Amino acid sequence: VRGDIRAKRAIPLRTILYFFIGLPNFFTLATALAGVLWVNATIFSFLSWKNGETYERKKRRSYSNEKVKTPKEKVMEFFNCQRIKEDIKQKLIEIRQQSKIKKYAFVILYLAFNIVYILYWASFYSQLVIDTNDAADNGLGIGDFEPATLADINNKNVNPGDPATILTNWFPMAKMFGNLLDINCAFILLPVCRSFISQLYNISTDQRTTARCCNFFLSFMPLDKAIQFHKLCASLIAIGTIFHTWAHFNHFAFVPATYEEVFGATVWLSGSLIIICMELLYCTSFSAVRHGKFELFWYTHHLFVIFFFAILFHGANSLNPNFWKWFLVPGALYGLERVIRELKSRQAVGVVSVLHMNNKNARIICLELEKTGPVRNHQEGQYIFIKAPIISKVQWHPFTISSPPDQKTLTLHIRNMGDGSWTDRLQQFFQAIAPGKAYAELYHRDGNILVPQTIGPDGNNLICIDGPMAAPTQHLGEYGTSIVVGAGIGVTPVRSTLQSIIYYRFKRGIGQTFPDHAYCVWIVNYKQLDAYRFMCRTLKEAEDEMYNMRKKNPKQMENKLLQMHVFVTSFPKTKEDQEKLKFKREDVENPDNDRQRDLALWGTHYDDVVHEQSNVERIQAPFNEIDIWKCLKEPADEPTQIGDIIIHKGRPKWDMFFQPIQQAHRGNRIGVMFCGPDIIAKDLKKACGKFTNFDTKTVFLLHKENF
């Protein structure tokens, strides 16, 4: 449920408030950095107000029978000991049910390593404080500091007759958390080495013996949770920064001369630069920014270059003594990753065709690309980053590959996100290349050969590609029974996986095909149906293939099961809205069999359907795209079944969905792969845990997309 919309005010009150909070911080040097951070917030708040930006708060999804709790009840519930015990118990059960013991063990070991490591340095520097102050008391030197130097520093720090104080007990705390920063600032790079993670996925997600061995070892590492591990490192960095900075400021208050002689001014400059970078990096990393202003998130995250550069030179004599040791391997690996990705992205990839599926409620562009260079091979549901240099030479945007790995070409279904957006400019560009056409094949002649177009009118590559990147649907080949769930635009990995199961695994596989039993689920908002009309053709052709295989190879197909469930949510409640959005045959009819209109309505065909010889008899399903579309636009209160397609009205009732699967596949490990909103992932996680039964060895394992 979407909450209130914050509208533009006549006066930027929030900006004024930020300014007056930040202004007093500039009156002293010690608080000037805080003043800079408030000024940054003031500037961005003002720009937001000036540009009239608005946002919608997301509220927790509620149900009609759910009691609304008062703030007092919420507080009492939060501190309820019985509830806390029950939550811990349920969490432990969930960890076992979802086979996450190894991954949680990895996190516990990593946190334990951090704790042991920083406690070692706390002990080391506590002893250093004692030894340094004793040396100054006894007129001795220590390390690189002569007795006269220590005496001079001590005289500036304390009054005559007071105990020698070169360092205080704030120093071990500052260094302890500084070392916490060192290791996590290095390890934070590992989970964003996407190409290497994708390769690890590729070699560990099928039934080969080598893959099974790799899968066992990688099960101890959070590959599925790479972004979560990235966030864990970021959280530890934030904690380390707060306490490292706080301890240093307190230490400086007692021994300012020590900083002047030992650290110098550069430590303050580099430290301030690090914190300013962190403010911008962290504030643009919230999900609301990533999903609503991806370009802002993308650009500010490249401040990591300045961030790491500042850390390398943050320390005494303008050098961090420990960070480079931890940074060496992750930094080299990430650098190699970026070089490989850059080289791959420069390889020309031809655009085979462009299809514009525009209607009054949505605009979709389908790019068909040749499978060459970086996308010569890919797996089900993987995603790639694409760049159109004629639009922007620096902007990369992620899109899921909507075609199966064995298809002759690769397709991307991209939704136009509105006037002025990058996707809108991309569609306008391709419309300008072939004006007036819904579908256009982009070829040029190279001698006597027709080849896809690779170069744009500006002389640069038409499309640049970085990828493909790992996806949860790659786990498909690990299970005999799989459930693939997509919500909204998450239908593209479902489409890719569905086509791969039917046209490759079922059609060409011999014996057990992994999976032998597949349940595909697509959850779509009724108002968004027009954006996904191409799925009607996908489902129709998938059913044609299933009917054909069952007729021609009944023995091979007797052990195969495929169900395609579509849940149409948010059906209009008022008769007026229902009348406005109801199925109208004239909207989708094509009486003249015009190819351009046909493709604009339903999208392109799967290539095997087009290229197979016409004299081969094919059995087809007894319904067409219009029949499927009508059932989607007019969902009945009870599930409607068309062949293997089952259309439901309303949100999924996961208990009713999982129970028959649990009974039909007792004693099996069942993979559940999901791409879509986190709130549905939580419901799926609960259902997987609820219907996992270790007594019968029936286990549901969830793999979900993380972004």
Residue, then its C-alpha position, 0 to 999 in steps of 0.5 A: v500500500r502506498g502512503d502519503i505523497r510529500a508535495k512541494r511547499a511554498i517555503p523550503l522549511r526543511t532546508i532552513l532547519y538544516f542550515f540553522i542546525g549546521l551553522p553553529n558547528f562552524f564556530t569551532l574547529a573541532t565541529a567544523l566537519a559536522g558543519v560541512l555535513w549539514v551544509n551538504a544536507t542543506i544544499f541537496s534539500f534545497l535542490s530537491w525543493k527547487n526541482g519540485e521533487t516528491y516522493e511516496r512513503k512506503k507503508r507496510r502491507s496490511y490486511s483487512n482483518e489485521k488489528v491496527k495497533t496503537p503506538k503504546e501497544k507497538v512499544m509493549e510488543f517490542f519489549n515483550c520477553q515472550r515475543i522475543k523468545e518466540d522470535i528467536k525460536q522461529k529464527l533458529i527453526e527458519i535457519r534449519q529449514q532453509s539450510k542456512i546453517k553454513k551461511y550463518a556460520f560464515v557470518i558468525l565466523y567473520l564477525a568473530f574474526n573482526i572481534v578477535y582482530i580488533l581486540y588484539w590491536a586494542s591490547f597492543y595499543s594499550q601496552l603502547v600507551i603505557d610504554t610511551n608514557d613511561a618512556a616520557d616519564n623516565g626521560l627515555g626515547i621510544g621507537d623513532f622518537e628521541p627523549a627530547t622529542l617526547a619531552d617537548i610533546n609532553n610539555k605541550n600536552v600537560n602542565p609542569g609536574d603532571p604525569a607524562t601524557i603522550l597518549t591517552n586511553w582513547f588512543p587504543m579505542a581509536k586504533m582498534f576501530g581503525n583496524l576494523l575499518d581497514i579489513n572491512c574497507a578491503f573486503i567490501l570489494l569482494p561481493v561486488c566482483r560480479s563477473f567472478i561471482s557469475q563464473l562461480y555460479n556457472i561452474s556450481t549450478d548443475q549436476r556435473t560431479t565438478a559442479r557438485c564439489c564446487n557447490f559444496f565448498l561454495s555453500f559455506m560462502p554467501l554467494d546468494k547473499a553477496i549484496q547482504f555481505h556488502k551491506l554487512c561490511a558497510s555497516l561495520i565500516a559505519i560503526g568503525t567510523i563513528f567510534h574511530t572518529w569519536a575516540h580521535f576527537n576525544h584523544f585530540a582534546f587531551v593531547p593536541a601536541t601529539y597530533e601536531e608532531v606525530f600525525g600532522a595536518t594531513v590526517w585531518l584532511s584525509g579523514s574529513l574527505i573520507i567522511i564526506c564521501m561516506e555521507l554521499l555514498y551512504c545517503t544515496s544507498f537506501s532502497a528508495v534512492r536505488h529504485g527511484k533515482f538509480e542514476l544518482f546511486w550509480y554516480t555517487h557510488h563511484l566516489f569509492v575511488i576517492f574514498f579508497f585513495a583517501i584511506l591509503f593516505h590516512g595515517a601518520n606521515s600521510l600513509n595508512p600502515n595496515f590498510w594496504k596489506w588487506f587491500l592488496v588482494p581484494g583491490a587487485l581482484y576488483g581492479l582486474e574485474r573492472v579491466i575485464r568488464e571494460l574490455k568486454s563492454r568494448q566488444a561490438v554487439g549487433v542489434v538484430s531487431v527492435l520492436h516497439m510494443n506501445n499502447k495507451n497504458a504502457r510503452i515497451i521496447c524489445l531489443e533483439l541482440e546477436k549472441t557474440g562477445p560478452v553475451r555469447n553464453h548466458q544462463e537462465g534469468q541472468y541480467i546484463f548492464i547496457k549502455a547506449p553511447i549516443i545517449s550517455k557515454v557513462q550511464w549503465h542500466p541493468f536489464t534481465i535477459s528475457s530469452p533462454p540460453d539456447q535461443k539463437t539471439l538474445t532479447l531484452h524487454i525494456r519498459n519506458m519509464g516515462d518522458g525524459s528518462w534514459t529508457d524513453r531516450l533509448q526508445q526515441f533513438f530506435q524509433a528515429i532509426a526506423p520511423g513509423k515501424a513497430y518492428a524493424e530488422l537492423y542489418h547492413r550488408d558486408g559484401n554478400i552477407l547481412v550482419p546486424q548493425t553494431i555502429g550508431p550514427d555517431g560512429n560509436n557502438l550502438i549498444c555496449i554490454d557488461g555481463p552477464m551477471a549471476a541470478p537465482t534462476q541459475h539454481l534451476g539445474e540443481y533440483g528435480t522439482s523447481i518453483v520459479v516465481g516472478a512479480g511485475i517486471g520479474v516476469t522476464p527471468v520467469r519467461s527465460t526460465l520457462q522457455s529454457i525448460i520447455y524448448y531445451r530441457f524437456k525437448r532435448g533432454i534425455g532421462q532426468t532433465f533437472p527439473d522434471h517438474a516445474y511450477c512457474v508463477w507470475i504475479v502481476n498487478y491488473k493495472q500493469l497488464d498492458a505492459y506485459r501483453f507479450m507474455c500471452r504469446t510466450l505462454k501460447e507458444a509454450e503450450d503449443e510446444m507442450y501439446n506437440m511433445r505430449k503427442k509425439n513423445p508421450k513416453q518421454m513426457e509422462n514424467k514431465l510436469l509443467q504448470m504456469h500460474v498467473f496471479v492477477t492482483s489489485f482487480p478494480k473494485t468499482k464497476e466504473d473502473q472495471e468497465k473502463l479497463k475491461f477486455k475489449r476484443e477490438d483492442v487486440e484484433n488483427p483482421d488484416n493479419d498485418r505483421q507489424r500490428d501482430l508483433a506490436l500486440w503480442g511480441t516476437h516468436y520464439d526462434d524455433v517456432v519461426h525457423e522450423q520447416s513448414n512441412v513438419e506437422r506441429i500440434q498446437a494448443p486449442f486456444n490463442e493469445i486473445d483467449i489468454w488475454k481475455c482470461l487475464k483481463e476478466p479473471a474469475d473468482e475461482p482459478t481458470q485453467i487453460g491447458d497448463i496455464i492457471i489464472h488466479k484472481g488476487r494475491p497468492k495464497w501460498d499455503m494453498f499453493f505449496q501444500p499440494i506440491q509438498q504432497a506430490h513431491r515428498g522426500n525431494r529437495i525443491g528449489v524456489m527461485f524468486c525475482g521481485p519485491d522483498i515483501i513477497a520474498k518474505d512471504l515465500k520464505k515463511a511458506c518454504g519454512k512452513f512446508t519443509n518437513f525433515d521427517t519426510k526429507t521434503v525441503f523447500l530452498l529459497h533463492k531470491e534476487n537481491f538488489 
